[in-house]
Amino acid sequence: MGSIAKKGLQQYLLQLQHHPLRTKAITAGVLSAISDLVAQKLSGIQKIQLRRLLLKVLFGFAYLGPFGHFLHIVLDKLFKGKKDTKTVAKKVVLEQLTSSPLNNMVFMIYYGVVVEGRPWTHVKTKIKKDYPSVQYTAWTFWPVVGWVNHQYVPLQFRVIFHSVVACGWGIFLNLQARSMALTKG
């Protein structure tokens, strides 16, 4: 690893150790930006929508990073840091039945109301139509990620691992939500 990259990683790990919430929030914001930039390009947007991008960064920074930080702390305390198969399965099930549906719903509401500025009635209709398929897809993908995260990733890195994977998931959600804008006009 190059000395610049190595120093950058060391500095990042130091920030993660001394300022875990802030570091995870910033990381989630940056990864949300990357996710949205890729989604904008894949959905055929020619000129980057800066307002949308900044609102996605805000969502990652203000919601996803802090939510993940506290979720993993609570799960670890609830299950006393155990990593046996039965405990990991319980963590994954609990996470999938609580935070997964909540996060997907919050994202769809935020995207429709805040990012796109659509009226609540339109957003509600879109959620009724698309939420079941988004959540079903989440349940076919995220339990595996959750298992790996709870079984093998140390607590201080779980939000980071989750955020990296969520970058790809965010592209999926952005493309799903983007279809709302295409039917808008």
N, C-alpha and C positions, 0 to 999 in steps of 0.2 A: 504494500500500500504506500502510495506517495506520502511524503512528509506533510504536505498541506492537508491531504485527506485525513491522515492519521491525527494530526493536531485538531482538525475540525471535529472529528469523532470524539476525541478526548474532551474537548470543550463542551460538546453536546452532552456527553455522559456526566460531566461535572455539573452542568446546568440541570440535568435531569435529577441528579442527586440532591442538589441544594434548593432547587425551585421546581419540584415535580409538577405541580398543577400548571404553573405558567408555561413550562416547557411542553407539556402535553397539549395545552390549549394552542400554543403557537404551531406546534407540529400538525395538529388537526386542521388548523386554518390553512397552512401551506399545502397540505395534501388535498384539502377541499378545493383549493385554487387549481392545483394540477388536474384533479379530477374534472373540474368544470371546464378548463381549457381544452382538455381532450374531448369531452362530451360536446362542446360547442363546435369543434372542428369536425367531429364525426357526424354531427347532425346537419352539416352543410352550412353553418353560419360563416359568412365570408369575413366579416369584421367583428373582432372580439367585442362582446357586450360587456363593457367595463362595469356598469352598475350591477349587472347580474353576477359578475365575477366577485366583486367586492361584497355583495350580500351573501354569497356562498362562503367566502372567507370568514365573514362575521358569524355565520351559522357554525362552521367548524370550530372557530375560536371560542365563541361564547356558549355553545351548547354541546357539541360532540366531544371535545376534549375534556371539559369539566365533568360531563355526565359519565364518560368512560372512566375517568380518574376515580370518582367516588363509587361508581358501580363495582369496580374491581376491589376496592378497599372493603366495601360492605360484604361482597361475596366471600372474600378471604376471611374476614372476621366471623361471618355467619358459619362458615364451614371450617373455622379454626386452621386455615392454611393447609388442610389435608389435600393430598394429590392421589389418593387411591382411586381405583376405577369407579367404585360406587359413588364416591364424593364428586368426582369430576362429572359423572353422568348427571347427578343432581344439580350441579352448578349450570351445566349446559341446558338442562330442561328448564330450570328456573329463569335463566337468561332468555331463552327462546319464548317463554310464555309471558314474560313481563317486558323487558327492555326492547326486544326485537319488534313486537307490534307497536309499542309506544314510539320508538325512534322512526319507524317507517311512516307512521301517521303524522308525527310532528314534521317530518321532512316534507311530506306531501302538502300539508297545510301551509307551511312556511313558503314552499316554492310557489304554490298557487296564489296565495294572498299577498305575500311580501315581495317575492322576486318578480312575479308576473303581474301583480296588481289586479288580479281578477276578483270579481265579487264573490262573496262567501257562497252564494247559492250555486255558482258555477263550479267552485272548488269542491263543494260538498257532492255535487253530481259526479264529478270526475273521480273523487275518492270512492264513492259507492261503486262506480264502474271498475276502477283499476286496482283499488287496494287489495281485494282478495288475491289477485294474481301476483301482485308485488310481494305480499306476505307469504304466499305459497312458495314462490321462488326463493324468498329469504329462508324459509324452513328447509329447503332442499340444499342450501349452500352453507349458511352460517353455523349450523350445528357442528360441522366438521372443523370449521375455523375455531369455534369455541372450544372444541375438544383439544385441539392442538394448543391453543392459547392457555387453557387451564392446566393441561397436563405437563407441558414442556417449557412454557415461557415464564421466567421469573416475574413476580408481581410488578416490579417497577417498569418492565418492558411490555406488559400486556396491552396497554392503551396504544403504544407505538405500533406493535404488531397488528393490532386490530385496525388502527388508522391506515396502515399501509394497504391492508386487504380492502378496507373500506373505500380506498381511493378507486379501485376497480368497481366496487359495488356502487359507488357514487356515480360513476359513468353510466351504469345500467339505470339507476334511478333518474338521473338527469335525462336520459334518452326517453324513458317512460313519461316523465313529466313534460318533456319538450313536445310530445305529441299533443298536449293540451294547447300549447301556443299555436300549433299548426292548424288545429280545428277552430281556433278562436276567431280568425278573420273571415 
